[in-house]
Structures are given as structure tokens and as C-alpha cells.
Amino acid sequence: MKLDSAARLAQVCIVNSVPIGGVFLGDWSTRTALVVYWFETLLATLFTAGRIAVHRRLTHTKGHYFGGSPGRPARAAGRSPGAAPFQTFLSAFLAGCLTLTVLLGLFLALLLGTVLAGSIDPAAIRSGFLWMALAQLAGFVWDVGRIRELPFAWVRSVTKDVMDRIVLIHLGMLAGMFVMAGVGEPPAFFGTFVLVKLTADLVAVSAAIASARRASHGVPGWLARLGARLDPERKFAQAFREHMARARKKELAGTEADEEVY
């Protein structure tokens, strides 16, 4: 788990350091860096689609074939396979994520054409794209090396991360526009955007690490001690455990069919 967490953290740092370093240490314009960020989103979508395809090829779990939407499989939602709008989980992911990526590109083009002035350096974009691709490829190779043992729930998790990232990039751009409107300087836009995106990426990695630790070690000691002080008779703790047990049972009932071999 430690090695996996370190690999995910390293990829996040490398991917974000490329445009940040280009702007603050090099001579990239804000426009150039934002175009590189868009290519990162496109690459993340394509490499995630590759992960889904490889996992389906090696495991043939049912979740891949009864799609519906990446966040909520048709089987878990109670729909029949024939009623699903997409035949596979991969096609559902690509339809949703590529649509969001195209919309992000249109929104970025609108910003570059109206609000953000400056030049775009094609050579810097090619260089940034190459480094982004190498970082994404390294993460892809790492996952493929262990993907046969990973459950379909992992596939849902990585697709959710990518789609959440695209939404957060939209939000980061909107936040940057509001800050720039108040400050009046284009660097304020990029600084706000970088802060929102980098924070979101680090929070996502931290949440994944914390979730894995809870699954392996249970409730942290400090949290158990705090609960004992606040609830000495353990009534709330018992009610909470029962609630979580019911929720977990319901979750397993809705997704365990996805892990069966089709």
C-alpha cells in the first residue's frame, strides 16, 4: 500500500509541476499552461480508458458488460442489460468523459479568446505534452502490472477520479475568473486555478490513502479515544456501527454481482 500511495503521489506532483514550473520558472504564458492542462485532462481520459479495457480483457467481470454509467452500473440500478444506454462500462465512460473534455476545451477557448490575453508557445505545449504523457504512461504501466488482482470497484474509483478532476478544473477556472475580476491581473487567474487544482489532487490522493489505512487497520487510535470520551456509554458508537453495517451490506448487495466473472 505504501508503494502504491507513493506512486500516486509522485504522479500527481510530476503532472502538476510541469505547467507550474513552465510559468513560474520558465517563460510560459498563462495561456500556454492552460492548454497543457487541457491536454493533461485528455491524456488522463485516454489512459483511464486503457486501464478499463485491460481490466476487462484480463478479468471479464460483469460490471464491464452491464454498464449504464461509470458511477452507477445498470445492474446495481435495477435495469436489465438490454435497457442500458451503453453496452459496456468503457463506452459509458468514454461518452461521458470525452463530452466533458470537449466542453472544457470550448470553455478554455472562450477564455483564451476573450478574458486572457497573451501568446501561446507551440514548442512549450509540445514539451509539456511530452512530459505529461510520460508521467501518465508511467502511472498506466504501474497499474497494468497489478491490474489482474484489482476488483471492478477499483475501476469505478479511478473513473470517478478522472471525471471529478474535469469538474474541478472547470471550477478552478471559474474561481480564477472571479479572483482576476477583483484583482485585475491575469497572474491572479492562474494562481487561483493552480491552487484549486493542486489542492484537489492532493486531497484525492490523501483520501485514497486514508481509506486504505482504515480498511487495513480499522479506526485510528486517536479517534477511538475521542469517541470514548464523548460517548462513555457507547450508545452513539453502537448505533453508528449498526448504521455503517447496514450501509455496507446494502453497498455490497448492489455491487457484488459486478465482481463475478461474466
BALOBA-1460 file (C-alpha; in Angstrom, 3 decimals):
// residues 262
<rec num="1" residu="m" x="0.000" y="0.000" z="0.000"/>
<rec num="2" residu="k" x="2.854" y="2.414" z="0.854"/>
<rec num="3" residu="l" x="4.498" y="1.872" z="-2.517"/>
<rec num="4" residu="d" x="1.198" y="2.362" z="-4.338"/>
<rec num="5" residu="s" x="0.467" y="5.557" z="-2.400"/>
<rec num="6" residu="a" x="3.955" y="6.874" z="-3.136"/>
<rec num="7" residu="a" x="3.485" y="6.159" z="-6.855"/>
<rec num="8" residu="r" x="0.147" y="8.010" z="-6.965"/>
<rec num="9" residu="l" x="1.578" y="10.968" z="-5.066"/>
<rec num="10" residu="a" x="4.613" y="11.100" z="-7.359"/>
<rec num="11" residu="q" x="2.419" y="11.149" z="-10.470"/>
<rec num="12" residu="v" x="0.281" y="13.981" z="-9.070"/>
<rec num="13" residu="c" x="3.379" y="16.023" z="-8.231"/>
<rec num="14" residu="i" x="5.034" y="15.454" z="-11.620"/>
<rec num="15" residu="v" x="1.911" y="16.210" z="-13.636"/>
<rec num="16" residu="n" x="1.232" y="19.444" z="-11.750"/>
<rec num="17" residu="s" x="4.876" y="20.540" z="-11.691"/>
<rec num="18" residu="v" x="5.134" y="20.660" z="-15.495"/>
<rec num="19" residu="p" x="2.847" y="23.677" z="-16.154"/>
<rec num="20" residu="i" x="3.617" y="25.304" z="-12.793"/>
<rec num="21" residu="g" x="7.348" y="25.136" z="-13.468"/>
<rec num="22" residu="g" x="6.817" y="26.375" z="-17.006"/>
<rec num="23" residu="v" x="5.040" y="29.506" z="-15.784"/>
<rec num="24" residu="f" x="6.982" y="30.375" z="-12.639"/>
<rec num="25" residu="l" x="10.442" y="29.119" z="-13.610"/>
<rec num="26" residu="g" x="10.278" y="29.344" z="-17.382"/>
<rec num="27" residu="d" x="8.743" y="31.773" z="-19.806"/>
<rec num="28" residu="w" x="5.371" y="30.109" z="-20.401"/>
<rec num="29" residu="s" x="2.353" y="32.334" z="-20.631"/>
<rec num="30" residu="t" x="-0.812" y="31.568" z="-18.688"/>
<rec num="31" residu="r" x="-2.498" y="30.673" z="-21.972"/>
<rec num="32" residu="t" x="0.197" y="28.100" z="-22.789"/>
<rec num="33" residu="a" x="-0.047" y="26.478" z="-19.352"/>
<rec num="34" residu="l" x="-3.836" y="26.206" z="-19.539"/>
<rec num="35" residu="v" x="-3.609" y="24.470" z="-22.920"/>
<rec num="36" residu="v" x="-1.133" y="21.994" z="-21.388"/>
<rec num="37" residu="y" x="-3.575" y="21.383" z="-18.525"/>
<rec num="38" residu="w" x="-6.289" y="20.592" z="-21.086"/>
<rec num="39" residu="f" x="-4.016" y="18.047" z="-22.729"/>
<rec num="40" residu="e" x="-3.420" y="16.503" z="-19.298"/>
<rec num="41" residu="t" x="-7.179" y="16.004" z="-18.986"/>
<rec num="42" residu="l" x="-7.367" y="14.391" z="-22.412"/>
<rec num="43" residu="l" x="-4.422" y="12.096" z="-21.627"/>
<rec num="44" residu="a" x="-5.943" y="11.107" z="-18.274"/>
<rec num="45" residu="t" x="-9.168" y="10.180" z="-20.054"/>
<rec num="46" residu="l" x="-7.404" y="8.052" z="-22.676"/>
<rec num="47" residu="f" x="-5.091" y="6.278" z="-20.218"/>
<rec num="48" residu="t" x="-8.020" y="5.573" z="-17.891"/>
<rec num="49" residu="a" x="-9.931" y="4.111" z="-20.825"/>
<rec num="50" residu="g" x="-6.882" y="1.919" z="-21.426"/>
<rec num="51" residu="r" x="-6.981" y="0.747" z="-17.797"/>
<rec num="52" residu="i" x="-10.648" y="-0.158" z="-18.157"/>
<rec num="53" residu="a" x="-10.007" y="-2.057" z="-21.394"/>
<rec num="54" residu="v" x="-7.076" y="-4.016" z="-19.929"/>
<rec num="55" residu="h" x="-9.009" y="-4.844" z="-16.754"/>
<rec num="56" residu="r" x="-11.967" y="-6.085" z="-18.810"/>
<rec num="57" residu="r" x="-9.684" y="-8.159" z="-21.007"/>
<rec num="58" residu="l" x="-7.985" y="-9.835" z="-18.033"/>
<rec num="59" residu="t" x="-10.890" y="-10.250" z="-15.598"/>
<rec num="60" residu="h" x="-14.158" y="-10.313" z="-17.612"/>
<rec num="61" residu="t" x="-16.093" y="-9.181" z="-14.538"/>
<rec num="62" residu="k" x="-19.777" y="-8.485" z="-15.061"/>
<rec num="63" residu="g" x="-19.512" y="-4.815" z="-14.178"/>
<rec num="64" residu="h" x="-17.826" y="-4.211" z="-17.525"/>
<rec num="65" residu="y" x="-20.739" y="-5.570" z="-19.536"/>
<rec num="66" residu="f" x="-23.792" y="-4.195" z="-17.778"/>
<rec num="67" residu="g" x="-22.693" y="-0.538" z="-17.900"/>
<rec num="68" residu="g" x="-25.163" y="2.329" z="-17.760"/>
<rec num="69" residu="s" x="-22.920" y="4.963" z="-16.251"/>
<rec num="70" residu="p" x="-19.436" y="4.866" z="-14.716"/>
<rec num="71" residu="g" x="-20.796" y="5.980" z="-11.370"/>
<rec num="72" residu="r" x="-23.764" y="3.648" z="-11.185"/>
<rec num="73" residu="p" x="-23.764" y="0.333" z="-13.059"/>
<rec num="74" residu="a" x="-27.015" y="-0.673" z="-14.700"/>
<rec num="75" residu="r" x="-27.130" y="-3.940" z="-12.796"/>
<rec num="76" residu="a" x="-26.914" y="-2.169" z="-9.449"/>
<rec num="77" residu="a" x="-29.527" y="0.333" z="-10.585"/>
<rec num="78" residu="g" x="-32.013" y="-2.430" z="-11.326"/>
<rec num="79" residu="r" x="-32.033" y="-2.104" z="-15.118"/>
<rec num="80" residu="s" x="-31.766" y="-5.018" z="-17.478"/>
<rec num="81" residu="p" x="-28.688" y="-5.276" z="-19.718"/>
<rec num="82" residu="g" x="-30.764" y="-4.600" z="-22.832"/>
<rec num="83" residu="a" x="-32.132" y="-1.396" z="-21.336"/>
<rec num="84" residu="a" x="-28.708" y="0.096" z="-20.655"/>
<rec num="85" residu="p" x="-27.873" y="3.066" z="-22.925"/>
<rec num="86" residu="f" x="-24.304" y="1.758" z="-23.315"/>
<rec num="87" residu="q" x="-23.244" y="-1.831" z="-23.869"/>
<rec num="88" residu="t" x="-20.093" y="-1.611" z="-21.743"/>
<rec num="89" residu="f" x="-18.721" y="0.387" z="-18.860"/>
<rec num="90" residu="l" x="-15.897" y="1.577" z="-21.123"/>
<rec num="91" residu="s" x="-18.267" y="3.071" z="-23.704"/>
<rec num="92" residu="a" x="-20.222" y="4.816" z="-20.950"/>
<rec num="93" residu="f" x="-17.033" y="6.288" z="-19.511"/>
<rec num="94" residu="l" x="-15.737" y="7.490" z="-22.878"/>
<rec num="95" residu="a" x="-19.074" y="9.043" z="-23.819"/>
<rec num="96" residu="g" x="-19.313" y="10.965" z="-20.562"/>
<rec num="97" residu="c" x="-15.666" y="11.898" z="-20.079"/>
<rec num="98" residu="l" x="-14.905" y="12.883" z="-23.663"/>
<rec num="99" residu="t" x="-18.031" y="15.042" z="-23.696"/>
<rec num="100" residu="l" x="-16.837" y="16.823" z="-20.552"/>
<rec num="101" residu="t" x="-13.344" y="17.192" z="-22.034"/>
<rec num="102" residu="v" x="-14.715" y="18.757" z="-25.218"/>
<rec num="103" residu="l" x="-16.861" y="21.149" z="-23.163"/>
<rec num="104" residu="l" x="-13.803" y="22.043" z="-21.108"/>
<rec num="105" residu="g" x="-11.900" y="22.744" z="-24.325"/>
<rec num="106" residu="l" x="-14.670" y="25.024" z="-25.591"/>
<rec num="107" residu="f" x="-14.776" y="26.865" z="-22.286"/>
<rec num="108" residu="l" x="-10.991" y="27.256" z="-22.357"/>
<rec num="109" residu="a" x="-11.112" y="28.536" z="-25.947"/>
<rec num="110" residu="l" x="-13.699" y="31.109" z="-24.859"/>
<rec num="111" residu="l" x="-11.410" y="32.264" z="-22.043"/>
<rec num="112" residu="l" x="-8.376" y="32.467" z="-24.301"/>
<rec num="113" residu="g" x="-10.297" y="34.427" z="-26.885"/>
<rec num="114" residu="t" x="-11.866" y="36.966" z="-24.531"/>
<rec num="115" residu="v" x="-10.528" y="37.270" z="-20.981"/>
<rec num="116" residu="l" x="-6.920" y="36.047" z="-21.066"/>
<rec num="117" residu="a" x="-4.549" y="37.937" z="-23.304"/>
<rec num="118" residu="g" x="-1.096" y="36.745" z="-24.273"/>
<rec num="119" residu="s" x="0.747" y="34.414" z="-26.591"/>
<rec num="120" residu="i" x="0.691" y="30.644" z="-26.974"/>
<rec num="121" residu="d" x="4.012" y="28.853" z="-27.463"/>
<rec num="122" residu="p" x="3.578" y="25.701" z="-29.607"/>
<rec num="123" residu="a" x="7.064" y="24.426" z="-28.654"/>
<rec num="124" residu="a" x="6.236" y="24.733" z="-24.938"/>
<rec num="125" residu="i" x="2.940" y="22.938" z="-25.500"/>
<rec num="126" residu="r" x="4.730" y="20.068" z="-27.245"/>
<rec num="127" residu="s" x="7.261" y="19.839" z="-24.427"/>
<rec num="128" residu="g" x="4.557" y="19.964" z="-21.752"/>
<rec num="129" residu="f" x="2.501" y="17.361" z="-23.595"/>
<rec num="130" residu="l" x="5.502" y="15.028" z="-23.747"/>
<rec num="131" residu="w" x="6.206" y="15.279" z="-20.015"/>
<rec num="132" residu="m" x="2.527" y="14.858" z="-19.196"/>
<rec num="133" residu="a" x="2.344" y="11.802" z="-21.449"/>
<rec num="134" residu="l" x="5.427" y="10.235" z="-19.830"/>
<rec num="135" residu="a" x="4.003" y="10.763" z="-16.333"/>
<rec num="136" residu="q" x="0.628" y="9.330" z="-17.346"/>
<rec num="137" residu="l" x="2.316" y="6.408" z="-19.102"/>
<rec num="138" residu="a" x="4.356" y="5.586" z="-16.006"/>
<rec num="139" residu="g" x="1.173" y="5.504" z="-13.907"/>
<rec num="140" residu="f" x="-0.538" y="3.355" z="-16.527"/>
<rec num="141" residu="v" x="2.305" y="0.833" z="-16.607"/>
<rec num="142" residu="w" x="2.313" y="0.668" z="-12.804"/>
<rec num="143" residu="d" x="-1.427" y="-0.083" z="-12.689"/>
<rec num="144" residu="v" x="-1.366" y="-2.591" z="-15.541"/>
<rec num="145" residu="g" x="1.312" y="-4.588" z="-13.740"/>
<rec num="146" residu="r" x="-1.118" y="-5.380" z="-10.905"/>
<rec num="147" residu="i" x="-4.461" y="-4.875" z="-12.594"/>
<rec num="148" residu="r" x="-5.413" y="-8.562" z="-12.789"/>
<rec num="149" residu="e" x="-5.741" y="-8.698" z="-8.988"/>
<rec num="150" residu="l" x="-7.723" y="-5.456" z="-8.684"/>
<rec num="151" residu="p" x="-11.531" y="-5.616" z="-8.298"/>
<rec num="152" residu="f" x="-14.025" y="-3.879" z="-10.544"/>
<rec num="153" residu="a" x="-14.680" y="-1.454" z="-7.691"/>
<rec num="154" residu="w" x="-11.187" y="-0.083" z="-8.373"/>
<rec num="155" residu="v" x="-12.219" y="0.629" z="-11.967"/>
<rec num="156" residu="r" x="-15.211" y="2.632" z="-10.766"/>
<rec num="157" residu="s" x="-12.938" y="4.523" z="-8.389"/>
<rec num="158" residu="v" x="-10.386" y="5.595" z="-10.996"/>
<rec num="159" residu="t" x="-13.082" y="6.662" z="-13.467"/>
<rec num="160" residu="k" x="-14.761" y="8.743" z="-10.773"/>
<rec num="161" residu="d" x="-11.423" y="10.412" z="-10.001"/>
<rec num="162" residu="v" x="-10.976" y="11.447" z="-13.634"/>
<rec num="163" residu="m" x="-14.498" y="12.827" z="-14.010"/>
<rec num="164" residu="d" x="-14.231" y="14.676" z="-10.695"/>
<rec num="165" residu="r" x="-10.931" y="16.174" z="-11.874"/>
<rec num="166" residu="i" x="-12.547" y="17.587" z="-15.012"/>
<rec num="167" residu="v" x="-15.334" y="19.177" z="-12.962"/>
<rec num="168" residu="l" x="-12.769" y="20.653" z="-10.555"/>
<rec num="169" residu="i" x="-10.801" y="22.139" z="-13.452"/>
<rec num="170" residu="h" x="-13.997" y="23.905" z="-14.535"/>
<rec num="171" residu="l" x="-14.470" y="25.185" z="-11.000"/>
<rec num="172" residu="g" x="-10.822" y="26.253" z="-10.814"/>
<rec num="173" residu="m" x="-11.200" y="28.301" z="-13.981"/>
<rec num="174" residu="l" x="-14.372" y="29.932" z="-12.688"/>
<rec num="175" residu="a" x="-12.698" y="30.737" z="-9.370"/>
<rec num="176" residu="g" x="-9.743" y="32.213" z="-11.256"/>
<rec num="177" residu="m" x="-12.075" y="34.441" z="-13.268"/>
<rec num="178" residu="f" x="-13.706" y="35.806" z="-10.112"/>
<rec num="179" residu="v" x="-10.329" y="36.494" z="-8.491"/>
<rec num="180" residu="m" x="-8.974" y="38.136" z="-11.617"/>
<rec num="181" residu="a" x="-12.098" y="40.303" z="-11.842"/>
<rec num="182" residu="g" x="-11.390" y="41.553" z="-8.323"/>
<rec num="183" residu="v" x="-7.606" y="41.896" z="-8.615"/>
<rec num="184" residu="g" x="-7.406" y="42.869" z="-12.251"/>
<rec num="185" residu="e" x="-4.248" y="40.902" z="-13.007"/>
<rec num="186" residu="p" x="-4.054" y="37.761" z="-15.233"/>
<rec num="187" residu="p" x="-1.488" y="36.050" z="-12.923"/>
<rec num="188" residu="a" x="-4.199" y="36.017" z="-10.249"/>
<rec num="189" residu="f" x="-6.271" y="33.794" z="-12.515"/>
<rec num="190" residu="f" x="-3.545" y="31.214" z="-12.970"/>
<rec num="191" residu="g" x="-2.505" y="31.278" z="-9.317"/>
<rec num="192" residu="t" x="-6.061" y="30.622" z="-8.175"/>
<rec num="193" residu="f" x="-6.571" y="27.899" z="-10.762"/>
<rec num="194" residu="v" x="-3.340" y="26.115" z="-9.792"/>
<rec num="195" residu="l" x="-4.196" y="26.343" z="-6.087"/>
<rec num="196" residu="v" x="-7.658" y="24.820" z="-6.603"/>
<rec num="197" residu="k" x="-6.446" y="22.014" z="-8.868"/>
<rec num="198" residu="l" x="-3.344" y="21.073" z="-6.890"/>
<rec num="199" residu="t" x="-5.272" y="21.086" z="-3.617"/>
<rec num="200" residu="a" x="-7.994" y="18.895" z="-5.117"/>
<rec num="201" residu="d" x="-5.428" y="16.415" z="-6.464"/>
<rec num="202" residu="l" x="-3.615" y="16.165" z="-3.133"/>
<rec num="203" residu="v" x="-6.878" y="15.811" z="-1.214"/>
<rec num="204" residu="a" x="-7.959" y="12.978" z="-3.548"/>
<rec num="205" residu="v" x="-4.669" y="11.110" z="-3.010"/>
<rec num="206" residu="s" x="-4.824" y="11.688" z="0.763"/>
<rec num="207" residu="a" x="-8.413" y="10.420" z="0.879"/>
<rec num="208" residu="a" x="-7.440" y="7.259" z="-1.011"/>
<rec num="209" residu="i" x="-4.518" y="6.636" z="1.349"/>
<rec num="210" residu="a" x="-6.679" y="7.234" z="4.426"/>
<rec num="211" residu="s" x="-9.385" y="4.921" z="3.084"/>
<rec num="212" residu="a" x="-6.857" y="2.146" z="2.503"/>
<rec num="213" residu="r" x="-5.463" y="2.581" z="6.009"/>
<rec num="214" residu="r" x="-8.922" y="2.416" z="7.567"/>
<rec num="215" residu="a" x="-9.658" y="-0.756" z="5.632"/>
<rec num="216" residu="s" x="-6.398" y="-2.295" z="6.839"/>
<rec num="217" residu="h" x="-6.184" y="-1.057" z="10.413"/>
<rec num="218" residu="g" x="-9.699" y="-0.051" z="11.366"/>
<rec num="219" residu="v" x="-10.495" y="3.118" z="13.315"/>
<rec num="220" residu="p" x="-7.413" y="5.218" z="14.236"/>
<rec num="221" residu="g" x="-6.482" y="5.147" z="17.926"/>
<rec num="222" residu="w" x="-6.959" y="8.879" z="18.482"/>
<rec num="223" residu="l" x="-10.469" y="8.697" z="17.016"/>
<rec num="224" residu="a" x="-11.356" y="5.722" z="19.207"/>
<rec num="225" residu="r" x="-10.134" y="7.589" z="22.327"/>
<rec num="226" residu="l" x="-12.085" y="10.707" z="21.359"/>
<rec num="227" residu="g" x="-15.223" y="8.618" z="20.850"/>
<rec num="228" residu="a" x="-14.775" y="7.013" z="24.272"/>
<rec num="229" residu="r" x="-14.656" y="10.433" z="25.947"/>
<rec num="230" residu="l" x="-17.625" y="11.886" z="24.087"/>
<rec num="231" residu="d" x="-19.751" y="8.740" z="24.354"/>
<rec num="232" residu="p" x="-18.715" y="6.826" z="27.508"/>
<rec num="233" residu="e" x="-21.762" y="4.537" z="27.404"/>
<rec num="234" residu="r" x="-21.087" y="3.716" z="23.747"/>
<rec num="235" residu="k" x="-24.737" y="4.196" z="22.742"/>
<rec num="236" residu="f" x="-23.954" y="6.501" z="19.845"/>
<rec num="237" residu="a" x="-20.988" y="4.346" z="18.836"/>
<rec num="238" residu="q" x="-23.148" y="1.232" z="18.748"/>
<rec num="239" residu="a" x="-25.859" y="2.981" z="16.715"/>
<rec num="240" residu="f" x="-23.229" y="4.308" z="14.317"/>
<rec num="241" residu="r" x="-21.682" y="0.846" z="13.866"/>
<rec num="242" residu="e" x="-25.098" y="-0.640" z="13.141"/>
<rec num="243" residu="h" x="-25.839" y="2.106" z="10.628"/>
<rec num="244" residu="m" x="-22.487" y="1.593" z="8.882"/>
<rec num="245" residu="a" x="-23.008" y="-2.175" z="8.840"/>
<rec num="246" residu="r" x="-26.396" y="-1.767" z="7.152"/>
<rec num="247" residu="a" x="-24.957" y="0.720" z="4.654"/>
<rec num="248" residu="r" x="-22.039" y="-1.586" z="3.894"/>
<rec num="249" residu="k" x="-24.352" y="-4.571" z="3.439"/>
<rec num="250" residu="k" x="-26.529" y="-2.583" z="1.040"/>
<rec num="251" residu="e" x="-23.463" y="-1.427" z="-0.902"/>
<rec num="252" residu="l" x="-22.123" y="-4.960" z="-1.194"/>
<rec num="253" residu="a" x="-25.510" y="-6.270" z="-2.305"/>
<rec num="254" residu="g" x="-25.602" y="-3.676" z="-5.077"/>
<rec num="255" residu="t" x="-22.066" y="-4.250" z="-6.380"/>
<rec num="256" residu="e" x="-21.044" y="-7.830" z="-5.625"/>
<rec num="257" residu="a" x="-22.547" y="-9.053" z="-8.909"/>
<rec num="258" residu="d" x="-20.147" y="-6.746" z="-10.761"/>
<rec num="259" residu="e" x="-17.186" y="-8.738" z="-9.424"/>
<rec num="260" residu="e" x="-18.421" y="-12.061" z="-10.833"/>
<rec num="261" residu="v" x="-16.825" y="-13.409" z="-13.975"/>
<rec num="262" residu="y" x="-19.093" y="-12.944" z="-16.980"/>
